[in-house]
Amino acid sequence: MLILRGSNAAAVIAKFNPIIKGWAAYYRGVVSSKVFHTLDYQMWKLTYKWATWHHNGKPRRWIVDHYFGKRNKFRNDRWVFGDPASNAYLVKFSWTDIVRHVMVKGAASPDDPALTDYWARRRNKVKPPLDSYTLRLLARQDARCPLCGDHLLTADQPPQSPHEWERWWLQVTRKAIAADYLIHHGRPGPPDHDQTRLVHASCQRGLRARLRRKPAQPTCTPLRLA
């Protein structure tokens, strides 16, 4: 955090979000709920200390109101650190659902050609570390983008270390889909609402560009000539 003292809140969030997501994704298969809450508290202390150093002339109430609040609309949590300029926020370890690790049957080996289907089914059961709202939308869409029909997430072998999970977030989620994991396409609403979709960021940008180029429809019918 010392090297980020001269940076703004957006840089702090961009630095720590992939790390938090990577470690939480890797350790979600063990009894880690209590540890996740402890790490969230440590991150709160670090971000609050950064904010007080960044605004050493401001009172505590101003710092709390300026940087902390209920920034994640899907979480009833008013102590989320965020950037007031961009509305980006720092994720929490405890937001990652705990998924118990399922032991491999017997002496099954990934190198056994006869067990190809077994390992494929096992990999498919590994859910990406996304919130339950997004997972329900992914399941409803068969994990495909409605604009292009391609998969929203890659179906490769799950990462095998915290560092690999961190790279997964950076390369797959942030670049291929969106800067803030996934884009909710359409009007806000519950997961079952027809207007809510998950799309690739590139597909959404293309759609907006096509809509801008589309000529505006006339608002009234012209009068007939006599």
Secondary structure, 3 states (H helix, E strand, C coil): CHHHCCCCHHHHHHHHHHHHHHHHHHHCCCCCHHHHHHHHHHHHHHHHHHHHHHCCCCCHHHHHHHHEECCCCCCCCCCEEECCCCCCECCCHHHCCCCCCCCCCCCCCCCCHHHHHHHHHHHHCCCCCCCHHHHHHHHHCCCECCCCCCECCCCCCCCCCHHHHHHHHHHHHHHHHCCCCCEEECCCCCCCCCCCEEECHHHHHHHHHHHHHCCCCCCCCCCCCC
